[in-house]
Amino acid sequence: MAKIDWNGGQLITLNPGDTATCAGGLNTGQIYAIFLYNSAGNDANAPINVVWSNSQPPVPVTVPGTTANQGLAALCFVSGDDTNTVSISLGQSSSGTQVQAFLGSVKMPVNTSGIQNVALPLDGQNHSFHAFTRFFAVPQSHWYSGQIQSDINQFISVQFKEASAIVNIVNQLVDPSNVVKYAGPSSKSAVTINPSTGPNASLEFPGEWHSVGLDQCRQRAEFPNRNNERAIARSGLRRL
């Protein structure tokens, strides 16, 4: 049983009995997503507990299993308005399971080890993204539009603003509530689900989202599917 220092929000691997804690690293006014992937290579679901308060029960999150390492990612959102500390654990009795995780927001992960941290060019061209990729862009103070295109079923990405997030889903097949969970009273109201049954999802980047210095001016999109080489970020980010 390992206790993992997760203050950098970095990509980690949990085995049965392991706990990872980000202690004091969540900021007031920011929304965070815990990205979870079942990496065991079998079809056993992995039960994760998300602890955000000592006075409230953990939030259970089931990370779907897969024999081909092609399963859906699971997400759990938590707000810095509710807590500055969050931990995740994989049950000790969950034999044969393994989960990879990282913490995402406009701030996290500050430790990008294991993550492809890629500046998205504002050039109107298509850009492919691969496993564990995070795109970010710093547009000028104008309104930009973009598009995500994928032929992967139930492909999910998360687009962060400082205190809110948009979950973009293309080729939606099932209710996303099975894999999108919320910890704390403030997180659900900060998240918008943007579903599409087709292969495309439109993105909007209003310039005012990026106008307040440093982390506040970075627009980031997290792409949680592991084996997504076919997916395209049609970054257009065209000025309107």
MIGULO-445165 format. One line per field, with one value per residue (C-alpha): residue in one letter; residue number from 0; x negated, z negated, y negated. Coordinates in nm, 2 decimals. Layout:
N
resn	c(A / ...)
resi	c(NUM / ...)
X	c(X / ...)
Z	c(Z / ...)
Y	c(Y / ...)
***
This chain:
240
resn	c(M / A / K / I / D / W / N / G / G / Q / L / I / T / L / N / P / G / D / T / A / T / C / A / G / G / L / N / T / G / Q / I / Y / A / I / F / L / Y / N / S / A / G / N / D / A / N / A / P / I / N / V / V / W / S / N / S / Q / P / P / V / P / V / T / V / P / G / T / T / A / N / Q / G / L / A / A / L / C / F / V / S / G / D / D / T / N / T / V / S / I / S / L / G / Q / S / S / S / G / T / Q / V / Q / A / F / L / G / S / V / K / M / P / V / N / T / S / G / I / Q / N / V / A / L / P / L / D / G / Q / N / H / S / F / H / A / F / T / R / F / F / A / V / P / Q / S / H / W / Y / S / G / Q / I / Q / S / D / I / N / Q / F / I / S / V / Q / F / K / E / A / S / A / I / V / N / I / V / N / Q / L / V / D / P / S / N / V / V / K / Y / A / G / P / S / S / K / S / A / V / T / I / N / P / S / T / G / P / N / A / S / L / E / F / P / G / E / W / H / S / V / G / L / D / Q / C / R / Q / R / A / E / F / P / N / R / N / N / E / R / A / I / A / R / S / G / L / R / R / L)
resi	c(0 / 1 / 2 / 3 / 4 / 5 / 6 / 7 / 8 / 9 / 10 / 11 / 12 / 13 / 14 / 15 / 16 / 17 / 18 / 19 / 20 / 21 / 22 / 23 / 24 / 25 / 26 / 27 / 28 / 29 / 30 / 31 / 32 / 33 / 34 / 35 / 36 / 37 / 38 / 39 / 40 / 41 / 42 / 43 / 44 / 45 / 46 / 47 / 48 / 49 / 50 / 51 / 52 / 53 / 54 / 55 / 56 / 57 / 58 / 59 / 60 / 61 / 62 / 63 / 64 / 65 / 66 / 67 / 68 / 69 / 70 / 71 / 72 / 73 / 74 / 75 / 76 / 77 / 78 / 79 / 80 / 81 / 82 / 83 / 84 / 85 / 86 / 87 / 88 / 89 / 90 / 91 / 92 / 93 / 94 / 95 / 96 / 97 / 98 / 99 / 100 / 101 / 102 / 103 / 104 / 105 / 106 / 107 / 108 / 109 / 110 / 111 / 112 / 113 / 114 / 115 / 116 / 117 / 118 / 119 / 120 / 121 / 122 / 123 / 124 / 125 / 126 / 127 / 128 / 129 / 130 / 131 / 132 / 133 / 134 / 135 / 136 / 137 / 138 / 139 / 140 / 141 / 142 / 143 / 144 / 145 / 146 / 147 / 148 / 149 / 150 / 151 / 152 / 153 / 154 / 155 / 156 / 157 / 158 / 159 / 160 / 161 / 162 / 163 / 164 / 165 / 166 / 167 / 168 / 169 / 170 / 171 / 172 / 173 / 174 / 175 / 176 / 177 / 178 / 179 / 180 / 181 / 182 / 183 / 184 / 185 / 186 / 187 / 188 / 189 / 190 / 191 / 192 / 193 / 194 / 195 / 196 / 197 / 198 / 199 / 200 / 201 / 202 / 203 / 204 / 205 / 206 / 207 / 208 / 209 / 210 / 211 / 212 / 213 / 214 / 215 / 216 / 217 / 218 / 219 / 220 / 221 / 222 / 223 / 224 / 225 / 226 / 227 / 228 / 229 / 230 / 231 / 232 / 233 / 234 / 235 / 236 / 237 / 238 / 239)
X	c(0.00 / -0.16 / -0.08 / -0.15 / -0.23 / 0.00 / -0.05 / -0.17 / 0.14 / -0.09 / -0.01 / -0.02 / 0.06 / 0.27 / 0.26 / 0.49 / 0.46 / 0.28 / 0.39 / 0.29 / 0.34 / 0.32 / 0.29 / 0.37 / 0.32 / 0.67 / 0.74 / 1.06 / 1.25 / 1.11 / 1.28 / 1.07 / 1.12 / 0.97 / 0.91 / 0.91 / 0.81 / 0.83 / 0.48 / 0.50 / 0.57 / 0.86 / 1.24 / 1.26 / 1.40 / 1.19 / 1.36 / 1.21 / 1.30 / 1.27 / 1.23 / 1.29 / 1.41 / 1.34 / 1.71 / 1.87 / 1.86 / 1.63 / 1.76 / 1.74 / 1.63 / 1.62 / 1.35 / 1.47 / 1.24 / 1.14 / 0.93 / 0.79 / 0.69 / 0.97 / 1.21 / 1.38 / 1.21 / 1.39 / 1.40 / 1.47 / 1.50 / 1.42 / 1.43 / 1.16 / 1.46 / 1.54 / 1.20 / 0.83 / 0.74 / 0.85 / 0.74 / 0.82 / 0.78 / 0.81 / 0.97 / 0.72 / 0.96 / 0.98 / 0.75 / 0.62 / 0.71 / 0.48 / 0.58 / 0.38 / 0.49 / 0.40 / 0.55 / 0.66 / 0.76 / 0.63 / 0.36 / 0.31 / 0.11 / -0.19 / -0.40 / -0.35 / -0.56 / -0.40 / -0.16 / -0.20 / -0.16 / -0.11 / -0.06 / 0.23 / 0.13 / 0.39 / 0.35 / 0.69 / 0.53 / 0.61 / 0.39 / 0.39 / 0.36 / 0.24 / 0.26 / 0.25 / 0.24 / 0.33 / 0.37 / 0.35 / 0.38 / 0.35 / 0.57 / 0.59 / 0.89 / 1.12 / 1.38 / 1.25 / 1.42 / 1.28 / 1.39 / 1.31 / 1.35 / 1.32 / 1.44 / 1.40 / 1.73 / 1.81 / 1.49 / 1.48 / 1.27 / 1.29 / 1.24 / 1.15 / 1.22 / 1.11 / 1.42 / 1.61 / 1.57 / 1.73 / 1.74 / 1.75 / 1.87 / 1.87 / 2.03 / 2.23 / 2.37 / 2.46 / 2.56 / 2.23 / 2.34 / 2.20 / 1.85 / 1.88 / 1.91 / 1.90 / 1.75 / 1.88 / 2.18 / 2.03 / 1.88 / 2.18 / 2.32 / 1.98 / 1.98 / 2.17 / 2.22 / 2.20 / 2.30 / 2.32 / 2.43 / 2.21 / 1.83 / 1.79 / 1.82 / 1.79 / 1.58 / 1.59 / 1.31 / 1.44 / 1.14 / 1.24 / 1.17 / 0.81 / 0.76 / 0.66 / 0.28 / 0.09 / 0.31 / 0.63 / 0.54 / 0.47 / 0.75 / 0.68 / 0.86 / 0.80 / 0.85 / 0.89 / 0.92 / 0.60 / 0.57 / 0.70 / 0.45 / 0.74 / 0.89 / 0.84 / 0.84 / 0.96 / 0.82 / 0.93 / 0.95 / 1.06 / 1.11 / 1.48)
Z	c(0.00 / 0.12 / 0.01 / 0.31 / 0.29 / 0.56 / 0.49 / 0.85 / 1.00 / 1.21 / 1.39 / 1.13 / 1.12 / 0.84 / 0.74 / 0.49 / 0.15 / 0.28 / 0.19 / 0.36 / 0.19 / 0.32 / -0.01 / -0.01 / 0.36 / 0.48 / 0.52 / 0.43 / 0.75 / 0.96 / 1.08 / 1.11 / 1.28 / 1.17 / 1.49 / 1.43 / 1.67 / 1.61 / 1.71 / 1.59 / 1.93 / 1.82 / 1.80 / 1.43 / 1.32 / 1.08 / 0.78 / 0.68 / 0.37 / 0.39 / 0.05 / 0.04 / -0.32 / -0.65 / -0.74 / -0.42 / -0.28 / 0.02 / 0.37 / 0.54 / 0.91 / 1.12 / 1.38 / 1.66 / 1.74 / 2.08 / 2.22 / 2.51 / 2.31 / 2.50 / 2.21 / 2.13 / 1.90 / 1.58 / 1.44 / 1.10 / 1.06 / 0.74 / 0.67 / 0.48 / 0.32 / 0.13 / 0.03 / 0.09 / 0.05 / 0.24 / 0.23 / 0.43 / 0.34 / 0.50 / 0.27 / 0.13 / 0.21 / 0.58 / 0.70 / 1.06 / 1.10 / 1.18 / 1.25 / 1.39 / 1.29 / 1.31 / 1.19 / 1.45 / 1.43 / 1.56 / 1.29 / 1.28 / 1.34 / 1.24 / 1.27 / 1.64 / 1.61 / 1.83 / 1.99 / 2.34 / 2.27 / 2.62 / 2.72 / 2.98 / 3.27 / 3.36 / 3.73 / 3.84 / 3.92 / 3.79 / 3.51 / 3.40 / 3.03 / 2.87 / 2.53 / 2.23 / 2.43 / 2.29 / 2.54 / 2.43 / 2.61 / 2.52 / 2.78 / 2.81 / 2.67 / 2.94 / 2.98 / 3.14 / 3.25 / 3.29 / 3.33 / 3.20 / 3.45 / 3.37 / 3.49 / 3.14 / 2.97 / 2.66 / 2.70 / 2.41 / 2.37 / 2.10 / 2.17 / 1.86 / 1.76 / 1.42 / 1.22 / 1.48 / 1.72 / 2.04 / 2.10 / 2.48 / 2.59 / 2.95 / 3.08 / 2.76 / 2.70 / 2.34 / 2.05 / 1.95 / 1.58 / 1.56 / 1.60 / 1.49 / 1.12 / 0.88 / 0.53 / 0.31 / 0.33 / 0.58 / 0.85 / 1.05 / 1.10 / 1.24 / 1.52 / 1.85 / 2.06 / 2.43 / 2.60 / 2.97 / 3.13 / 3.43 / 3.48 / 3.42 / 3.13 / 3.16 / 2.92 / 2.84 / 2.69 / 2.58 / 2.55 / 2.21 / 2.07 / 2.13 / 2.03 / 1.66 / 1.62 / 1.59 / 1.52 / 1.57 / 1.93 / 2.03 / 2.20 / 2.18 / 2.31 / 2.15 / 2.37 / 2.15 / 2.39 / 2.38 / 2.73 / 2.93 / 3.22 / 3.47 / 3.29 / 3.44 / 3.27 / 3.55 / 3.38 / 3.62 / 3.33 / 3.59 / 3.50 / 3.55)
Y	c(0.00 / -0.32 / -0.68 / -0.91 / -1.28 / -1.42 / -1.79 / -1.84 / -1.67 / -1.45 / -1.13 / -0.85 / -0.48 / -0.33 / 0.03 / 0.19 / 0.03 / -0.29 / -0.64 / -0.96 / -1.30 / -1.66 / -1.84 / -2.21 / -2.25 / -2.34 / -2.71 / -2.89 / -2.99 / -2.70 / -2.38 / -2.06 / -1.73 / -1.40 / -1.20 / -0.82 / -0.54 / -0.17 / -0.04 / 0.32 / 0.46 / 0.67 / 0.63 / 0.58 / 0.24 / 0.05 / -0.12 / -0.45 / -0.65 / -1.03 / -1.20 / -1.57 / -1.63 / -1.46 / -1.51 / -1.38 / -1.02 / -0.95 / -0.98 / -0.64 / -0.64 / -0.32 / -0.32 / -0.08 / 0.21 / 0.33 / 0.62 / 0.41 / 0.10 / -0.09 / -0.16 / -0.49 / -0.73 / -0.83 / -1.19 / -1.33 / -1.71 / -1.89 / -2.27 / -2.47 / -2.65 / -2.33 / -2.21 / -2.27 / -1.90 / -1.59 / -1.23 / -0.92 / -0.56 / -0.22 / 0.05 / 0.30 / 0.58 / 0.48 / 0.76 / 0.74 / 0.37 / 0.08 / -0.29 / -0.58 / -0.93 / -1.29 / -1.62 / -1.88 / -2.25 / -2.58 / -2.53 / -2.15 / -1.95 / -2.17 / -1.86 / -1.75 / -1.44 / -1.17 / -1.42 / -1.57 / -1.94 / -2.09 / -2.45 / -2.45 / -2.67 / -2.93 / -2.85 / -2.71 / -2.37 / -2.02 / -1.88 / -1.52 / -1.44 / -1.12 / -0.94 / -1.17 / -1.50 / -1.84 / -2.12 / -2.48 / -2.81 / -3.18 / -3.36 / -3.74 / -3.92 / -3.81 / -3.54 / -3.23 / -2.91 / -2.56 / -2.20 / -1.85 / -1.57 / -1.20 / -0.86 / -0.71 / -0.63 / -0.84 / -1.05 / -1.30 / -1.62 / -1.88 / -2.25 / -2.46 / -2.81 / -2.93 / -2.84 / -2.63 / -2.35 / -2.21 / -1.84 / -1.79 / -1.45 / -1.33 / -1.01 / -0.98 / -0.63 / -0.62 / -0.85 / -1.03 / -1.03 / -0.68 / -0.81 / -1.17 / -1.23 / -1.52 / -1.57 / -1.85 / -2.08 / -2.33 / -2.12 / -2.00 / -2.35 / -2.46 / -2.19 / -2.20 / -1.88 / -1.95 / -1.62 / -1.53 / -1.20 / -1.29 / -1.30 / -1.67 / -1.91 / -2.29 / -2.49 / -2.86 / -3.06 / -3.40 / -3.63 / -3.76 / -3.41 / -3.47 / -3.83 / -3.81 / -3.73 / -3.40 / -3.09 / -3.28 / -3.36 / -3.00 / -2.81 / -2.43 / -2.13 / -1.79 / -1.48 / -1.18 / -0.89 / -0.68 / -0.54 / -0.83 / -0.85 / -0.88 / -1.18 / -1.53 / -1.86 / -2.08 / -2.37 / -2.64 / -2.87 / -3.11 / -3.47 / -3.57)
***
